[in-house]
């Protein structure tokens, strides 16, 4: 059944654009920053809510539109979509002013809809006759935070339902799911939190499995982990049965949300054998104490008999051979390949550093595909359980030119899009090593692909291919020590404020040239570092020719020499027809004090801190000086991840400083 055939859907598609046009706008426009009028914390918080509301409501039209409405849905999915559509229409109905019923009192037809959504039907009538600003004025999202929160929650719920429903049509990746690859920051935080939870849970489960399966038989217990189910903190796998070669049992393990009161399982093998005889999957819960027998869902399908021996590489090679005879030959449809790409990319996010991910890197020959004519293909990876687990995981791999797991992911996504394997050839020679390079091959295919793939999917691959050299390599020749005589980056400051800034820059500004100058060994030496700072600023502007200078320090009073060198540098740049920007920390745990120098200087942009919701933090947001009218910058100031990861997934601070 198609949702586009029902009246509710037609009503939604007709009125939705009016609600987008009627969205509230933020109050702190660009011109407010040119005045001396301070912006209140309440106004900033309200503007953050409005921004989130605008993003979430606009996202509705991306996730569900006319194209999606024409998709064929199974009966149960059709009913779920109808229910979600009714809920959003009821919400829209409440947003329309009651006065619209007086403006359009008589409308013929739509008898059923008029009873349920009288204001929306009349709004549709108004839109079809006069699509003007007065039409939008009939809609109001309110002006209070509680109303915005309600609207955001309603839109998020609709988006989640529709994303789930339409992502299951023809595989996870039929066009619409790729249009929504840039969710709001709150979605990012939730996704990352869930990924962290799954990664930690998988480590915990692996340690239990190592201890709970028997090791009496020769050989090792093997497993195949399905690359899905992560939204439920659930791990779906097939485990080998000890003493019975070729016998496998499907098992579900879910992380418990609350403390379990059941008896801890001492040995898993008897339960696997019992479930195998009953031809039912083994269902277990686990927490930090152990594993428990627990029926998670009663409607589980019967257990699969054995894992697939066919890899993604086998499928791609088979398709290439088949196309030599029949050009249109495909073992898997193109949209199902994209669906696999989403599963694999999601799995890498959730399992990065997990002992269950034992391949050095994920590639087409380490991913097993279980195919079923009546269902979407499933992707699996294999692992072993023993007292001596396989050496290394994906996170242990260290390379000179970035993270090899991301390069491998880019190659897999390219292969799924191109529907063939990528192998380096003679035109893929690396300029430095003189050897064929998988990275060069991937970038070549990526460039050829641009005009033939969904732009957002193309962008995902592009992000994976941004494999800049690591932090140490990027800082070679970009270091100068005014506080000592070190020829290489070194940090002796226990607080590591400058180090954190440098690490963050290297991680997020991957295309930027980063130069580091050490002006003081630590904070107690800062008061005597004026000459070092003056020399460093002059050197940065003239020798390094930088565009931006960031200063991770501050003084309680103005330093004339520093003030003058900043002014001189800016003047010289402007005479050359160029600009240079100076940024400095407004304060670091200064609480109620005024902002520090040089952040207080009129030529310096003051950097202040917020929490993850955008609310200013008092310790990083001091009182501004009355003469300071230059724009301020507000950035995440509490618990940003400034760690530099170096091998074995151990986050450490590498040695560089600002």
N, C-alpha and C positions, 0 to 999 in steps of 0.2 A: 504494500500500500504506500501511496505517496502523500506526504503531509500537505503538499501544495493543493490537493484536491478538496481540503476542508475549508469551511468558511472562516474558522478562527485564524488559520494560517494566512488567508488572503487579507483579513482584517489587520493582522500583525504587520505584514509586509507593506500595507498602505499607510499605516500610522507611525511606524517606527521612526522614519526620518524626521518627523515633526518633534519627537522626543529628543533626538540628538540635537536639533537646532535650539531646543528650549533648555538645554543644559546650562546651569549657572556658570559664570565665568569667575576667575580668581580676581581678587580686589587689588593685589599688589602688582600692578602693571609696571612696565619699565620706567615710566615717568615719575613714579613715587620715589625712586631711589635718587632722583636729582634734587630732592628737597631735604630740608633738615628734619622733617617730621618722622619720628621713629615709628616703626611698625611693631604693633603689640604681638606678644606671643600668641594670644587668642586668634588674631587675624592670620598669622602664619599657619597655625594648626588648622584653621578653617580652610585656608587655601590648599593645604595638603589634602584635606578630605575632598574638596571640590576636584582637585586634580585626579585623585583616585576614582571618584565618581565618574568623571568624564571618560577616563580610560576604560573603566569597566562597562559603561553603557555603550560606548563606541565598539567595544569588543564584541558585543552581541551581534552586530551586523556582519562581523568577520566570521564568527563561528557558525551563524545560521543566516542564510540568505536564499534568494530565489533558486539558485543552483542546487543548494542542499534540499530545498523543498521538493525538487523533482526526483530525488533519489528514492529508490524502492526500499521500503523497510519491512522487516518481519512484523507479524501482528503484535508481538509483545513490545518491540521497540517502537512501533507506531503509537501504541497506547501510552508508552512512557513519554514520547515526544509531545503527544497531545496534552498530557497532564502538565508538562513543563510549560507548554505554550499557554495553557489556561492560567497558570500561576502568574506568568509575566503580564498577561493581559489584564488580570484582576488588579495587579499593581499599577499598570498604566492607567486603568480606569480611575483609580483613586487620585491620580495626579491631575486629572482634567477637571477644570472648574465646573461647578454645578450649573452656572449660567449658560452653558452651551446648549442645554436642553430648551431654553427659551429662544435661543437664536435659530435653531433648526427644529421646530416643533413637529413637523410632519415629514416622515420618511417612510416610503412604501417598500415592501420586501424586507428581508433580513429579520423576520418576526422573531425567530429564536435568538438571534444575536442581540436584538433590541431589548429583549428581556434580561439578558445576562450582562451585556456591555453597552448600555444605552448611550453613554457619553462618548465611547470610542467610535461607535457607528456614526454618530453625528459629527465627530471630528473627521472621520473619513470623508463624509459628505462635504464638510467645509474645505478639506484639502483638495478634493476633486474639483471644486468650484473656484476657490480663491486661495492659492497657496501663498499667503502674505504673512507679514510679521504679526498681524493681529491673531492669526491662527496659532502661532507659537505662544502668544500671550495667554492663551486658554490653558496652558500647561504650566505647572509649577512644581519643582522639586523641594520647595520650602527654603528656609534660611537657617535652620537650626542643625547643629551637629548630629543630633539623634536621628533626624530625618535623612540626612546624608548617609549615616551608618546603615539605616534600614534599606535605603536604595542600593547601596553598594552590596550588601549581603544578598538582596534579591537578585541583582544582576549576576553576581558571582555564582549563585545557586543555579540559575538558568544556564549560564555558560558551562558549568561543570556537567550538567545533565546532557546538554546538546553535544558537547565535545565527546562525551562518552558514547552517546548513541551513534553519532555519525562517524566516529573514528572506527567503529566496528563494521561499517559498511564497506565491503571490498578490501579489508585490511585496514590497518591503522592509519595509513597515509594517503587516503584519497584527498586530493587537493586541500580541503578546508582546514585540516589540522596543521598544515604547514603555513597557513596564513597567520597563525597565531603563535609565532615562535618568539615573540617579545612581550610576554605578559608583564603586568605591573610588578613593581619591586616586591610587593607583598607576596605575590606568587613565587617570585624568585627565592625569597627567604624560606617560604614553606617547602619548596622543592628541594632546596639545599639541606634544610633541616631533616627532611625525610630521607634524602640520600645518605646523610651522615648516620641517621638512625639505622638504616639498612646495612650500611658498611660495618658498623659496630656490632649489630645483631649477627651478621654473617660470621664475624670473627668468633663471637661467643658460641654460635652453633657449631662451627667447625671444631672448636676445642672439645665440645661435648661429644660430637660424632667420633672424633679420634679415640675417645675413652670408652664410648658406649657400644661400639661395634666390636665383635670378638676378633682376636688376632691369632686364634688357634690354628686356623687352616693356612696352608701355604698360599703365598700371593697376597694381594691387597684387596680390600674392598674398594670398589670403584663407584663413581657417581656421575650422573649427568644432570646439571643444573639448568632449569629452564630460565630464559632471560625475560621474565615477565612476572607480574604479580607484586611488584614492589610498592604499589600504592597502598596495599593492605599489610605491609610489613610481613610479607609471607614469602617463603622460599619453597618452590615446587621442584622436586628432583626425582630421579630414578636411581635406586641403589642396588648394587649387585647382592645376590643371596649367597652367603657363605656355604661352601660345600656343594653347591649346585651350579656348575658352569653353565653360563648362558641364561640363567634365571635372574630376573630383575623385578623390583617392586617399586611402584610409585609412592612417594611420601610427600606430605605437605607439613611444613614446619612454620608456625606463626609465633611471632614475638608476643608474649602476654602483656596486656595493658595494665594488669593489676596482679598483685601477689596471688600465686596459685596455692591452693590448699590440698592438692592431690599428691599422691605418692610419686616420688621421683623414679623414673625408669632406670634400672640398673644395667640392663643389656638390651640393645635395640634389635638384635638379630631375631629372637623369638617372635617379637611383634611383627616384624617384616614378613616372616614365614607364615604366621597366622593370617595376616591380611591377604597374602598371596593366595592361600587356599580358599579364602572367602571371595577372591576376585574383587576386592575393594581396596582403594588406596589407604595407606597408613596415614592417620592424621594425628599430629602432635602439636603441643604448645611448649614453649620454653621461656625461661627467664634466667636471671643470673645464678639461680640455684641449681638448675638442671632442666631435663626434658620430662614432659608429662604426657600420658596418653589422654587425648581429648578430641572429641568430635567437633571439628570447627564448622563444618557444613554437612548437612545430611544429603544434599542433592549433588554430591560429587559424582562425576562420571566414573564408569568402571575403570579399573587400573589399566594403563597401557602395558603391553606385553614386554616390550624391550625398547631400548633407545635406538635411534637411527645410526647407521654407519655411514650415511651419506653426508658429506660436508658441503658447505656453500661453494667451495672451490670445485667439487665434483659436478655440482649443478651447472655452474658457469661454463666449465670446460665442455660438459655434455651439450649445452645449448649452442656453443660455438661450433661443435662438430655437426649438430643438427642443422644449423643455418647454412652449412656448406651445401646441403641438399635442398632445404626449404628455407628461404630467406626469412620468413616470418615465424620460424620455429621458436617456441618458448616452453620451458618446463614450468616456470612460474610466471604469472602475469606481472606486468611492470608495477602496478600499484601494490601488489603483494610484496614485491622486492623492496619497495619504499617502506612498507610496513615493517619488514625485517630490519631495515636500516634504523628506524626509530627504536625498535626493541634493543638492538645492539648498542646504540649510542646511550640509551637510558641505562642499560645494564652496566656500561663502563662507568657512568657517573655513580651508580649505587654500589658497585663492587670494587671500585678502585682501592687497591691496597688490601683487599680481602684474600685470605688464603684459599678461598674457593676458586679464585681466578688465578690458576696456576700456570697458564700459558705465559711465555715471556711477553708476547704482545698478542692481541686478538687479530687474527687474519682469517681469510676465507677458508683456510685449511684447518683451523682450530675450532670452527663453529659448525656444529652438526644441525641439520635441518630435518625435522619430522614433518612429513607431508601427509595431508589428508584431503581427498577430493572435496569433502563437504565442509572443510574448515580452513581457516588461514594457517599457513605454515608456521611451525614453532621452532625457535632457535634455542640450542642447548650448547653448553660447554662442558667438557669432561674434567674430572678431578679425581685424585686418589686419597684414600684414608689409610694412614699407617702411622707407626711411631716415628717414621722418618719421612715427613712430607717432602714433596718435590722442592728442589732448590729454587728460590726466587719466585716472586709474583710480578704482576705487571708493574707495580710501584717500585720494585727494586731496580728496574732498568734505568741506567744512567747513560746519557749520550751528550756529545758536545753541542749538538744543534737542536736542543729542545727535547720535548717529551716524545719518545718513539711510539707510545700508545696512542697519542693524538694523530700522528702520521698514519699509523695503522688504521685508525678509525676513518680518517679521510680517504684512504685507499679503498676500504670496504664500501663506503658510501658511493664513491666513484664507480666501483665495480658493479654495484647494484643498479646505479643509474645507467651506466654504459652497457650493462648486461654482458660483461666479459672481464676476464682477469687482466690486471695491469702488471706487466713485467718490464723492467728497464731494458732499453735497446740501445743501439749505437748512438742515437741522437740524444740520449739521456746521460751523457757523460758529465760528471761533476768537474767544474773548472779547477778546483783545488786538488782533489784526490786523483783525478784522471780516470776514475772508475765509474761504471754504470751506477746511477743513483735512483733509488725508488722515489725519493723526494722530487727529483727533477722530472721523473716520469709522471708523478702525480700532478705536479703543477702544469705540465704540458697538457695532460688530458683535461684538467680543470679549465684551462684557458679555452680549449676547443669546445667545452661543454656549455659555456655561458649562455648561448642563444637558444639552447634546446632543453632547458630545465627550469622548473619553478624557481623564481628569484630567491625566495627564502631558503629553499633547500640548497641552492648554490651557495648562499651566504654561510650556511652551517659548515659546508665543506671548506670554504675559504678560511673560516675561523680556525679550523683544525690545521690548516696548512701554514698558519703564522708561526713558524718554528724558528724564532729568533734565537741567536746564541744565548747561553745562560748568563746570569748576572755578572760573573767574573769576567767572561769574555767581552761583554759589552762595556766594561769599565777599563779595559786595557787602553792605556794612553789617555784616559779621561780622569786621571787622579792627580791631585797636587796636595802636598802636606805642608801647611804653613805653621802647624803646631809642633812639628818635628822634622825628621829627615827620612821618613819611610817612603820608599819608591813604589810600594804597592798598597792597596786599600787596607787600612787597619782601624780598629775601633777599641778604645780603652774607656769608653763612657758606659758606666753600669746601666744608666737609664736608656741608652740606645735610641733616643728620640730621632736624631738624624739618620741613624741606621734604618729605623723603621720607615722613615719617609723615603729613603733611597730604595729599600726593598719594595715598597708599594709602587713607586714610580716604575721600577723595572718590570713589575708584574702587569700593570694596567696600561702603561704607555709603551707598548711594544715597538712602535715605530719611531720613538723619540730617541735622540742621542742624549744620554745622561752623563753629566760631568759632576764629579764629587770633589769638594775641597774641604779639608779638615782645618778649622780655625782654632779649635781648643780641644785639649785632650778629654776634658769632662767639664761639667758645669762650674766647678769651683775655680777653673782656670779661665772662665769666660770674661770676667771683669778686666783681665789683663790682656785681652785678645783684640783690642780695638785696631791696632795696626795690621794684624792678620786679616781681620774682616775687610778693612779698606783695601788691602792688597788683593784679596780673593775676589772682591766685587769688580775691581778694575781688571784683573786677569780674566775673569769670566766674560766680561763684556768685550775686551779687546783681543785677547789671544784665543779663547774658546769661541768667541762670537756667538754667545747663546742668545736665545729669544726670551727666556724666562729664568729668573733667579728666585729660588725658594730659600728662606732663612728659618731654620728650625731652632731659633733661640730668641731671647728677648731680654731687655734691660728695663730697670725701673725708672730710668731717666733718659732724656735725649742725649745722644752722643754726636756732637757736632761734626766730627770727622766722617762718621758713617753717613750722616745726613747729607753732607756736601758731596761725597763721592757718588751717592745715588743720584743726586740732582745733576751732577756733571755728566754722568753716564747717559742719563735720559736726554739731556740737552744735546750731546754729541750725536746720539742716534737720530734725534729729530732733525738735526742739521743734514743728516745723510738721507732723510726721507724714510727712516725706518723707526720701529718701536722696540722697546724692551719692557717687560713686565716684572715687577718685584712683588713677591708674596712673603708674608711673615706670620708666624703664629701669634694670635691676639693675646693669648695667655695660656699657661699650663698650670692648672690647679691653683690659680690665683684668687679664686672665689670672688669676693666683692671689690677687688682692686680694679683700677682703670687698665685699659689695654696697654701692653708693653711696647717699648720702642725696639725695633723699627716699624712694627705693625701700626703704630700711631702716626707715623710719618704720612704727610699728605700724598706722597708719591708711591706709597706702598699699599697694596691690597691686603686688608686684614682677614686672616683665615680663622673662622670660628667653628665650634663643634656642635653637632646635634646627635640625638640618638637615632635609632633605625627608623623611627616614624617621622623624622624631620623636626622634632621638637628641640629647641636650643637647650644645651647643657650649661648650667650656671658656671661650672669651673672652667669651661672653655669659651665663655661668652661674656667677657667683662664689659663694664660700662664704657661706651665710646666717649672720646673727647668731643666737646661741643663744636670745635672747629673742623672736625673730620667729616667730610661730606662724600668722600670717595666710596664707591660700592664695596660692600663686604661680601665675602664668600663663606657659605655655610656648608660644611662637609661632615660626613660621619666621623664622630669624634670618640665614640666609645666602642672598644673591642673590634676595630677593623683588623682583618687578618693580614698582618704585615710580615708574617713569617716567610722565610726563604726555604723551600723544601730542597733537600740535598740527599738523594739516595735513600734507600730503605724506608722511605716515607717518614723519616724523622725530621720534623720542622726545626731548623736552627737558624740563628742569625748569622749570615756570612759577614765577612769583615770588610765593611765599607761604611763611610760616615759622611754626613754633611755638616 
